Amino acid sequence: MNAPVQIRKPEVAERLRELARLEGKSITDLVEEMVRERDERLVARREAEIEAKLAAVEEIVAHFNSLPIVGPLLTDDDFYDEDGLPK
């Protein structure tokens, strides 16, 4: 376990004490709840960003797949010689 956390700004420490008093909680319980809530918000935001990016990629892939095929499909033989070297 690491050393205890110290709040060096008196106004922040006082605000924590006041919030803990108003909510009827210890400072430790208050901070634990605040950290948990913040972590949950950050995780939810990150998951939403990932979902949005995946949706954008899926949209791009769907658009690409909807494009017509122009010309013959190329194979490895079109790019490499019989020894596997680039043409």
Distance bins in CASP14 RR format, pairs under 12 A and 6 or more apart:
PFRMAT RR
TARGET T0000
AUTHOR 0000-0000-0000
RMODE 2
METHOD distances of the structure
MODEL  1
4 27 0 0 0 0 0 1 0 0 0 0 0
4 28 0 0 0 0 1 0 0 0 0 0 0
4 31 0 0 0 0 0 1 0 0 0 0 0
5 12 0 0 0 0 0 1 0 0 0 0 0
5 13 0 0 0 0 0 1 0 0 0 0 0
5 16 0 0 0 0 0 1 0 0 0 0 0
5 27 0 0 0 0 0 1 0 0 0 0 0
5 28 0 0 0 0 1 0 0 0 0 0 0
5 31 1 0 0 1 0 0 0 0 0 0 0
5 32 0 0 0 0 0 1 0 0 0 0 0
5 35 0 0 0 0 0 1 0 0 0 0 0
6 12 0 0 0 0 0 1 0 0 0 0 0
6 13 0 0 0 0 1 0 0 0 0 0 0
6 16 0 0 0 0 0 1 0 0 0 0 0
7 13 1 0 1 0 0 0 0 0 0 0 0
7 14 0 0 0 0 1 0 0 0 0 0 0
7 15 0 0 0 0 1 0 0 0 0 0 0
7 16 1 0 0 1 0 0 0 0 0 0 0
7 17 0 0 0 0 1 0 0 0 0 0 0
7 27 0 0 0 0 1 0 0 0 0 0 0
7 31 0 0 0 0 1 0 0 0 0 0 0
9 15 0 0 0 0 1 0 0 0 0 0 0
9 16 0 0 0 0 0 1 0 0 0 0 0
10 16 0 0 0 0 0 1 0 0 0 0 0
10 17 0 0 0 0 0 1 0 0 0 0 0
11 17 0 0 0 0 0 1 0 0 0 0 0
11 18 0 0 0 0 0 1 0 0 0 0 0
12 18 0 0 0 0 0 1 0 0 0 0 0
12 19 0 0 0 0 0 1 0 0 0 0 0
12 27 0 0 0 0 0 1 0 0 0 0 0
12 31 0 0 0 0 0 1 0 0 0 0 0
13 19 0 0 0 0 0 1 0 0 0 0 0
13 20 0 0 0 0 0 1 0 0 0 0 0
13 27 0 0 0 0 1 0 0 0 0 0 0
13 30 0 0 0 0 0 1 0 0 0 0 0
13 31 0 0 0 0 0 1 0 0 0 0 0
14 20 0 0 0 0 0 1 0 0 0 0 0
14 21 0 0 0 0 0 1 0 0 0 0 0
14 27 0 0 0 0 0 1 0 0 0 0 0
15 21 0 0 0 0 0 1 0 0 0 0 0
15 22 0 0 0 0 0 1 0 0 0 0 0
15 27 0 0 0 0 0 1 0 0 0 0 0
15 30 0 0 0 0 0 1 0 0 0 0 0
15 31 0 0 0 0 0 1 0 0 0 0 0
15 34 0 0 0 0 0 1 0 0 0 0 0
16 22 0 0 0 0 0 1 0 0 0 0 0
16 23 0 0 0 0 0 1 0 0 0 0 0
16 25 0 0 0 0 0 1 0 0 0 0 0
16 26 0 0 0 0 0 1 0 0 0 0 0
16 27 1 0 1 0 0 0 0 0 0 0 0
16 28 0 0 0 0 1 0 0 0 0 0 0
16 29 0 0 0 0 0 1 0 0 0 0 0
16 30 1 0 0 1 0 0 0 0 0 0 0
16 31 1 0 0 1 0 0 0 0 0 0 0
16 32 0 0 0 0 0 1 0 0 0 0 0
16 33 0 0 0 0 0 1 0 0 0 0 0
16 34 0 0 0 0 1 0 0 0 0 0 0
17 23 0 0 0 0 0 1 0 0 0 0 0
17 24 0 0 0 0 0 1 0 0 0 0 0
17 25 0 0 0 0 0 1 0 0 0 0 0
17 26 0 0 0 0 0 1 0 0 0 0 0
17 27 1 0 0 1 0 0 0 0 0 0 0
17 28 0 0 0 0 0 1 0 0 0 0 0
17 30 0 0 0 0 1 0 0 0 0 0 0
17 31 0 0 0 0 0 1 0 0 0 0 0
18 24 0 0 0 0 0 1 0 0 0 0 0
18 25 0 0 0 0 0 1 0 0 0 0 0
18 27 0 0 0 0 0 1 0 0 0 0 0
18 30 0 0 0 0 0 1 0 0 0 0 0
19 25 0 0 0 0 1 0 0 0 0 0 0
19 26 0 0 0 0 0 1 0 0 0 0 0
19 27 0 0 0 0 1 0 0 0 0 0 0
19 29 0 0 0 0 0 1 0 0 0 0 0
19 30 1 0 1 0 0 0 0 0 0 0 0
19 31 0 0 0 0 1 0 0 0 0 0 0
19 33 0 0 0 0 0 1 0 0 0 0 0
19 34 0 0 0 0 1 0 0 0 0 0 0
20 26 1 0 0 1 0 0 0 0 0 0 0
20 27 1 0 1 0 0 0 0 0 0 0 0
20 28 0 0 0 0 1 0 0 0 0 0 0
20 29 1 0 0 1 0 0 0 0 0 0 0
20 30 1 0 1 0 0 0 0 0 0 0 0
20 31 0 0 0 0 1 0 0 0 0 0 0
20 32 0 0 0 0 0 1 0 0 0 0 0
20 33 0 0 0 0 0 1 0 0 0 0 0
20 34 0 0 0 0 0 1 0 0 0 0 0
21 27 0 0 0 0 1 0 0 0 0 0 0
21 30 0 0 0 0 1 0 0 0 0 0 0
22 30 0 0 0 0 1 0 0 0 0 0 0
23 29 0 0 0 0 1 0 0 0 0 0 0
23 30 1 0 0 1 0 0 0 0 0 0 0
23 31 0 0 0 0 0 1 0 0 0 0 0
23 33 0 0 0 0 1 0 0 0 0 0 0
23 34 0 0 0 0 0 1 0 0 0 0 0
24 30 0 0 0 0 1 0 0 0 0 0 0
24 33 0 0 0 0 0 1 0 0 0 0 0
25 31 0 0 0 0 1 0 0 0 0 0 0
25 32 0 0 0 0 1 0 0 0 0 0 0
25 33 1 0 0 1 0 0 0 0 0 0 0
25 34 0 0 0 0 0 1 0 0 0 0 0
26 32 0 0 0 0 1 0 0 0 0 0 0
26 33 0 0 0 0 0 1 0 0 0 0 0
27 33 0 0 0 0 0 1 0 0 0 0 0
27 34 0 0 0 0 0 1 0 0 0 0 0
28 34 0 0 0 0 0 1 0 0 0 0 0
28 35 0 0 0 0 0 1 0 0 0 0 0
29 35 0 0 0 0 0 1 0 0 0 0 0
29 36 0 0 0 0 0 1 0 0 0 0 0
30 36 0 0 0 0 0 1 0 0 0 0 0
30 37 0 0 0 0 0 1 0 0 0 0 0
31 37 0 0 0 0 0 1 0 0 0 0 0
31 38 0 0 0 0 0 1 0 0 0 0 0
32 38 0 0 0 0 0 1 0 0 0 0 0
32 39 0 0 0 0 0 1 0 0 0 0 0
33 39 0 0 0 0 0 1 0 0 0 0 0
33 40 0 0 0 0 0 1 0 0 0 0 0
34 40 0 0 0 0 0 1 0 0 0 0 0
34 41 0 0 0 0 0 1 0 0 0 0 0
35 41 0 0 0 0 0 1 0 0 0 0 0
35 42 0 0 0 0 0 1 0 0 0 0 0
36 42 0 0 0 0 0 1 0 0 0 0 0
36 43 0 0 0 0 0 1 0 0 0 0 0
37 43 0 0 0 0 0 1 0 0 0 0 0
37 44 0 0 0 0 0 1 0 0 0 0 0
38 44 0 0 0 0 0 1 0 0 0 0 0
38 45 0 0 0 0 0 1 0 0 0 0 0
39 45 0 0 0 0 0 1 0 0 0 0 0
39 46 0 0 0 0 0 1 0 0 0 0 0
40 46 0 0 0 0 0 1 0 0 0 0 0
40 47 0 0 0 0 0 1 0 0 0 0 0
41 47 0 0 0 0 0 1 0 0 0 0 0
41 48 0 0 0 0 0 1 0 0 0 0 0
42 48 0 0 0 0 0 1 0 0 0 0 0
42 49 0 0 0 0 0 1 0 0 0 0 0
43 49 0 0 0 0 0 1 0 0 0 0 0
43 50 0 0 0 0 0 1 0 0 0 0 0
44 50 0 0 0 0 0 1 0 0 0 0 0
44 51 0 0 0 0 0 1 0 0 0 0 0
45 51 0 0 0 0 0 1 0 0 0 0 0
45 52 0 0 0 0 0 1 0 0 0 0 0
46 52 0 0 0 0 0 1 0 0 0 0 0
46 53 0 0 0 0 0 1 0 0 0 0 0
47 53 0 0 0 0 0 1 0 0 0 0 0
47 54 0 0 0 0 0 1 0 0 0 0 0
48 54 0 0 0 0 0 1 0 0 0 0 0
48 55 0 0 0 0 0 1 0 0 0 0 0
49 55 0 0 0 0 0 1 0 0 0 0 0
49 56 0 0 0 0 0 1 0 0 0 0 0
50 56 0 0 0 0 0 1 0 0 0 0 0
50 57 0 0 0 0 0 1 0 0 0 0 0
51 57 0 0 0 0 0 1 0 0 0 0 0
51 58 0 0 0 0 0 1 0 0 0 0 0
52 58 0 0 0 0 0 1 0 0 0 0 0
52 59 0 0 0 0 0 1 0 0 0 0 0
53 59 0 0 0 0 0 1 0 0 0 0 0
53 60 0 0 0 0 0 1 0 0 0 0 0
54 60 0 0 0 0 0 1 0 0 0 0 0
54 61 0 0 0 0 0 1 0 0 0 0 0
55 61 0 0 0 0 0 1 0 0 0 0 0
55 62 0 0 0 0 0 1 0 0 0 0 0
56 62 0 0 0 0 0 1 0 0 0 0 0
56 63 0 0 0 0 0 1 0 0 0 0 0
57 63 0 0 0 0 0 1 0 0 0 0 0
57 64 0 0 0 0 0 1 0 0 0 0 0
58 64 0 0 0 0 0 1 0 0 0 0 0
58 65 0 0 0 0 0 1 0 0 0 0 0
59 65 0 0 0 0 0 1 0 0 0 0 0
59 66 0 0 0 0 0 1 0 0 0 0 0
60 66 0 0 0 0 0 1 0 0 0 0 0
60 67 0 0 0 0 0 1 0 0 0 0 0
61 67 0 0 0 0 0 1 0 0 0 0 0
71 78 0 0 0 0 0 1 0 0 0 0 0
72 78 0 0 0 0 1 0 0 0 0 0 0
74 80 0 0 0 0 0 1 0 0 0 0 0
74 87 0 0 0 0 0 1 0 0 0 0 0
76 82 0 0 0 0 0 1 0 0 0 0 0
76 84 0 0 0 0 1 0 0 0 0 0 0
76 85 0 0 0 0 0 1 0 0 0 0 0
76 86 0 0 0 0 0 1 0 0 0 0 0
76 87 0 0 0 0 0 1 0 0 0 0 0
77 84 0 0 0 0 1 0 0 0 0 0 0
77 87 0 0 0 0 1 0 0 0 0 0 0
78 86 0 0 0 0 0 1 0 0 0 0 0
78 87 1 0 0 1 0 0 0 0 0 0 0
79 85 0 0 0 0 1 0 0 0 0 0 0
79 86 1 0 0 1 0 0 0 0 0 0 0
79 87 1 0 0 1 0 0 0 0 0 0 0
80 86 1 0 0 1 0 0 0 0 0 0 0
80 87 1 0 0 1 0 0 0 0 0 0 0
81 87 1 0 1 0 0 0 0 0 0 0 0
END
